[in-house]
Amino acid sequence: MRAVTAAFEALAAVLLFAIGAMLSIEVAARYLLNAPTIWAEELSRLALIWAVFLASAGLLAKGEHIRVTVLIDRAPPALRRIADVGGLLFVAAVAASVAYHGLPIAMNSFDVGRTTGSMLDIPSWWTQAAVPVGFALVAVQAVLCALARAFGAEAGPALPGSGPR
């Protein structure tokens, strides 16, 4: 899974770079040439949605999501491990539910040919598909992190704030 999340993180980084390039082109076209583009804002939004959802599983694996650990940091190691595993399994369950319920929305938009209704008229499923894909990746990553923690992995980069190492 590390290779998959690393690839998606790299793709997210490329998308974020592309957003900067698109918006720079838009600013130059608008203010220097007085000829704004019809595509930069919408494609930037599409890229941002995908970048966020593609990078989420990698962020979870690295422990870069926000956690409040004021109580867990003071707990004994066994209780910290239980809390880590329970929290990760909760994240997995919520993410799996969002992925499961988000997939039919994207599929319906694909089936009926729903579009954004904007100047580019992009198919709606292009953005909607990011939700089930991203949350499915988070669900799998959360289960893997929970298993690693349950079967002996010490709290480390994947589980910040879990007390002394």
N, C-alpha and C positions, 0 to 999 in steps of 0.2 A: 504494500500500500504506500510505502514511502516514495517509491518511484512515481506512482500515480499522482500523489499529492504534490510532489516536487514539479512534475510536468504541468499540473494545473496552476501551481503558484507561478511558474515561469510564464505561462500563457496569460495569467492575470496581470503580471508585470508588463508584458507586451501590450495588453489592452490599455493599461493605464498610461503607458507611453503614447499610444495611439490617440488617446483622449487629449492629451496635452498638445499633440501635433494638430489634431482636428480643430481644437478650439483656438490655437494660435493662427491657423489658416483663416478661421472665421473672423477673428479680430482684425487681421490684416486685410482681408477682403472687405469687411464692413467699414473700417475706419480709414484705410489708406486708398482703397479703390472705389469706395461707396457702392459695393456690389456684394451684399451678403449672400452666403450660401444657403441652400435649402436643405442641406444634408447634415451639416456639422453637429448641430444640437441634438438631433434625433439619434444619429449614429453614436455620438458620445454617450448619450443616456443608455443606449443598448449595450455598449461596451462596458460601462460602469456596472450595470446590473450583473452581467456575466462575470466581470472581474471579482466582484464581491462574493458571489456564490461559489466561484471556482476556487478561491483562496481560503474559504472558511474551514475546510477540513484540515488543510495544512496548518492553519493558525491554531486549531484545536490540538493537533499533534505536537506542536511546539509550545503549547501552554500560553499562547499570547492573547487569549480571550480574557476579559475582565472577570476576576473572582474576588469575592469578599471572604476573607479567611480569618477574621479577627478571633473567632471562637475555635476554629479547627486548629490554628497554630498552637493553641494552648492544650490541645487534647493529646492523650497518649498515642503512640504510633499506631497501635491496632485500630483505635477509633478513627484516626486520620485516614488509614487505608480503607476502612468501611465507608467513611464519608466520601472519599474520592471515587470509589467504585460505584456507590449509590448515585452520586451526582452525575457521573459519566453515563450510567445506565439510564438515568432520567433524561439526559440530553439525547441519548440514542433513541429513546421512545418518542420524545417530542419531534425530533428530526424525522424519524421514520413516518410518523403520522402526517407531518406537513408534506413530505414527499409523496406519500400515498394519496393524500387528498388534493395535492397540487397537480398530479399527473393528469387526471381526467379534465381539468380545466384547460391545460395546454392541448390535450388531444381533441377536445371539443372545438377549440379555436382552429385547429388544423383541419378538422373534418368539415366545418362550415365555412372555412375560408375567411375568418374574421381578420380584419386589418386594423391598423392604428387610426386610419382616417385622416392622417396628416398628409403633408405634401409628398412624402416618400411612400406613404401607404404600405408600410412594412407589415408583413404578417404578424399578428399578435402572438402567435405561439413562439416566435423567436425570443421574445422576452419572458413569456410565461414558462417556458421550458427550463429556464435557469433555476426556478424554485425547486422542482422535484429533483433535478440533477444535483444541485448544490446540497440540498438537505439529505439526499441519499448518501452522498459522500460523507457528510458530517455524521450520519447515523453509523455508517460502517467504521469510520475513524473512532468514534466514541466507544463502540463495542471493543475495538482492538485495544484502545487505551485502557478500558476497564479490565479486560482480560490480563493485560500486562501488569497492571497494578494489583489485581487480585492474586496473581500467581508469582508474586515476589518482586516485581520491579519496584525499586525505591522511588519515592517521589523525586522527580528530576525536572528537566526542562518541560516535559509533557504535563507536569502537574505543579505549577508554581505556587508558592505560598503554602505548601503542605508541611511546613516545619523543617527542622534541621535534617541535613542529609548525612 
